[in-house]
Amino acid sequence: MPKAVAFEDVVITAAALVAWQEIAQRIGPWLAAIGADPEEMAAVEEQLELLDDGETLRLYAQLPQGLGEVSLNIPAGHWAWAPNATN
């Protein structure tokens, strides 16, 4: 079972953050085209979880209005536990 992870407990590489930003930039126009409510989209919360392999971190967001989910699996080497992590 994946384990929820707090953002303050991890450090994510710039490359992984750029990949997540690219996903957001690509999905934004699609959401606008289908009429997604901008206020609801602004309220979408990103979440993290450690997958069962114990090495892969998943960054994801549930889209409003039943539109699904966007996610990015971040492999070991592109994230690490923060020095003050409570994992």
N, C-alpha and C positions, 0 to 999 in steps of 0.2 A: 504494500500500500504506500503510495507516495506520501512524503512528509512535508507539511507546510514549512516554509522558511521565511524568516523576516528579512527584508531588504538590508537592514543594518547589520545582518550577520554574514553577509557575503560581499566580496569584491568581484566585479565582473569586468572583463577586458573591454577595451575600447572597441575592438572588432565585433564583439558580441552586441554591444550597445548600438553600434552602427547598423548591424543586421536587423535589430529590433526596430530602429527608426525607419529603415527602408520598408519593413513590413507595414508600419503605420502609414507611411507616405503612399504606399500602393493601395492600401485598403480605403484610405480616406475618400478619394474621388468616387470609388464604387459605392460607398455608403451614402455619399451625397447624391449620387445618381438615382439611388433607389428611394431617396426621401427620408433617410434616417434623421431623427431629431438631433440637431447639433447639441442641445443642452444635455440630452441623455448620453450622447457620445462623450461629452466632456466629463461626465460623471463616472465613466468606465474606470474601474480600478485594476491595475496590473497586480498580478500575484506570482509568487514563486513557490516551487515545490521541488524537493529532491526525489528523483525517481528511484525505483526499487533497486537499480544497479548500484546505488550509492555514489555514483560518479557524475551523473547527468543532472543538471539543473534545468527545470522547465519554467520559462517565463511565459505567462499567458494572461489573456483578458477575455472575459465573457462579454460578448456584444449584447446590447439591449435589443428589445423587440423580438427576441427569439432568433436572432440572426446568426447564432453560433458562437464560435470561439476562434481566436487567433493565438498561435503559440510558436515558441521558438525553443528548441532543445539546445542547451548550452553544454557542450562536452567538457570533460575534465581538461584542464589546461587553459580554459577560457573563463574560469571562475575559481575562487578559493574562499575558504572560510576567513572572515575578518579576524584580526587579532583579538578582538573583544567578543567574539561570537559566543552565543549561549547554546550552541547546537548540542 
